[in-house]
């Protein structure tokens, strides 16, 4: 019995560590990287979410613009944040551009999946500066 334990324990440890590493091989404990269809999920800038059963991956990889009105300023219009994503289905890849302003394209269908941008965080303040790494996209992925 102890021989089996010694053989499986290192394999189990390696499996756990492998699954807690990001695409760069950096250990990242915690954090949810799974896409559940029809659920709103957060994806940090530069991160990838996946659904292995559906064979889909989505990466929030571009912040094209953020002209949204700061929360502590009075503006004529709400503004817009335009984000870029890479969507992979099986071995196919597509580039997506989604907007926070509802009169622009804030959803799209690709490879039979509807991807919708629900919100963009953080809500900007006039006395703060932000880089792309500060952003989080709230999205929903569903089958069409």
C-alpha positions in Angstrom: 0.0 0.0 0.0 2.8 2.5 0.8 4.4 1.9 -2.6 1.2 3.1 -4.3 1.0 6.1 -2.1 4.6 7.1 -2.8 4.0 6.8 -6.6 0.7 8.7 -6.7 1.5 11.4 -4.2 4.2 13.1 -6.4 1.9 12.8 -9.4 -1.0 14.3 -7.5 1.2 17.2 -6.3 2.5 17.9 -9.8 -1.1 17.9 -11.2 -2.3 20.4 -8.6 0.7 22.7 -9.1 0.3 22.5 -12.9 -3.4 23.5 -12.7 -2.6 26.5 -10.4 -0.2 28.1 -12.9 -1.1 30.7 -15.4 -0.1 30.7 -19.1 3.4 32.0 -18.2 3.9 29.1 -15.7 3.6 31.5 -12.8 1.9 30.0 -9.7 -1.5 31.7 -9.1 -3.4 30.1 -6.3 -7.1 31.0 -6.1 -9.0 33.0 -8.6 -11.8 31.7 -10.9 -10.8 31.2 -14.5 -13.8 29.2 -15.6 -16.5 30.4 -17.9 -19.9 29.1 -16.9 -22.3 29.6 -19.8 -25.0 32.3 -19.1 -23.3 33.5 -16.0 -21.6 36.9 -15.6 -17.9 36.5 -15.0 -15.0 38.9 -14.4 -11.9 38.7 -16.5 -8.9 40.9 -15.5 -6.9 42.6 -18.2 -4.3 40.1 -19.6 -6.1 37.1 -18.2 -7.8 34.1 -19.9 -11.0 32.4 -18.9 -11.9 28.9 -20.2 -14.6 26.3 -20.5 -12.9 23.0 -21.3 -16.2 21.2 -22.0 -17.1 23.7 -24.6 -13.5 24.1 -25.8 -13.6 27.9 -25.5 -11.1 30.4 -24.2 -11.5 34.2 -24.0 -8.7 36.7 -23.2 -9.2 40.3 -22.3 -6.0 41.7 -24.0 -6.7 45.2 -25.3 -7.9 48.5 -23.8 -8.6 50.6 -26.9 -10.1 53.5 -25.1 -11.9 54.6 -21.9 -13.7 57.9 -22.5 -16.3 57.2 -19.8 -17.3 60.1 -17.6 -15.6 60.0 -14.2 -18.0 59.4 -11.4 -17.2 62.7 -9.7 -17.7 64.8 -12.8 -20.9 66.0 -14.6 -20.7 65.1 -18.3 -22.9 65.6 -21.4 -22.8 61.9 -22.2 -21.8 58.7 -20.4 -18.8 58.0 -22.6 -17.5 54.6 -23.8 -14.9 52.0 -22.9 -13.9 49.9 -25.9 -12.2 46.6 -25.0 -10.5 44.0 -27.1 -10.7 40.2 -26.6 -9.3 37.1 -28.3 -11.8 34.3 -28.4 -10.7 30.7 -29.2 -13.1 27.9 -30.1 -11.3 24.5 -30.5 -8.5 25.5 -32.9 -10.1 28.7 -34.3 -9.3 32.2 -33.1 -11.3 35.5 -33.5 -10.6 39.0 -32.4 -13.5 40.9 -30.7 -14.1 44.6 -29.9 -16.8 45.3 -27.4 -18.1 48.6 -26.1 -19.6 49.7 -22.7 -21.9 52.2 -24.3 -25.1 50.4 -25.3 -25.6 52.3 -28.6 -22.3 50.8 -29.8 -21.7 47.1 -30.2 -21.6 45.6 -26.7 -22.1 42.1 -27.9 -21.2 39.8 -30.8 -21.7 36.3 -32.0 -18.7 34.2 -33.0 -18.4 30.5 -33.5 -22.0 30.0 -32.3 -21.3 31.8 -29.0 -22.8 35.1 -28.0 -20.3 37.2 -26.0 -21.7 40.3 -24.2 -19.9 43.0 -22.3 -21.9 43.8 -19.2 -19.7 46.3 -17.4 -16.2 47.7 -17.2 -14.4 48.3 -13.9 -13.1 50.4 -12.3 -15.4 53.4 -12.5 -12.9 56.2 -13.1 -12.4 59.1 -10.8 -10.9 62.4 -12.0 -8.1 62.4 -9.3 -6.8 59.0 -10.3 -4.8 57.5 -13.1 -5.4 54.1 -14.5 -3.4 51.6 -16.6 -4.8 48.7 -18.7 -3.8 46.3 -15.9 -6.3 48.0 -13.5 -9.3 47.0 -15.7 -11.7 44.2 -15.3 -14.3 43.3 -17.9 -17.7 41.8 -16.8 -18.9 39.5 -19.6 -21.4 36.8 -20.3 -20.7 34.0 -22.8 -23.6 31.9 -24.0 -24.5 29.6 -26.9 -26.4 31.3 -29.6 
